[in-house]
């Protein structure tokens, strides 16, 4: 019996910026990239909508999200774990 292997899925770590929706959180991911010419580090943020089944996240929490099949029009990520609670 051959067991099917899942493909590698992307994981990101970010901060929850919104939890107003039911079972959905908004996660902001901060990236720091070096500018190719000037050498300065430039910050850029991107927002992702993630599925939070138990509605356990609050704004300011540090979370890990994982790529998954589309859950709705905007949601393509799901909550894996809460790394740090907001203070």
Secondary structure, DSSP 8 states (H G I E B T S, - for coil): ----------EEEEEEEE--STTEEEEEEEEEEE-TTT--EEEEEEEEEEE-TT----TT-EEEEEE-S--SSS--EEEEEEEE---
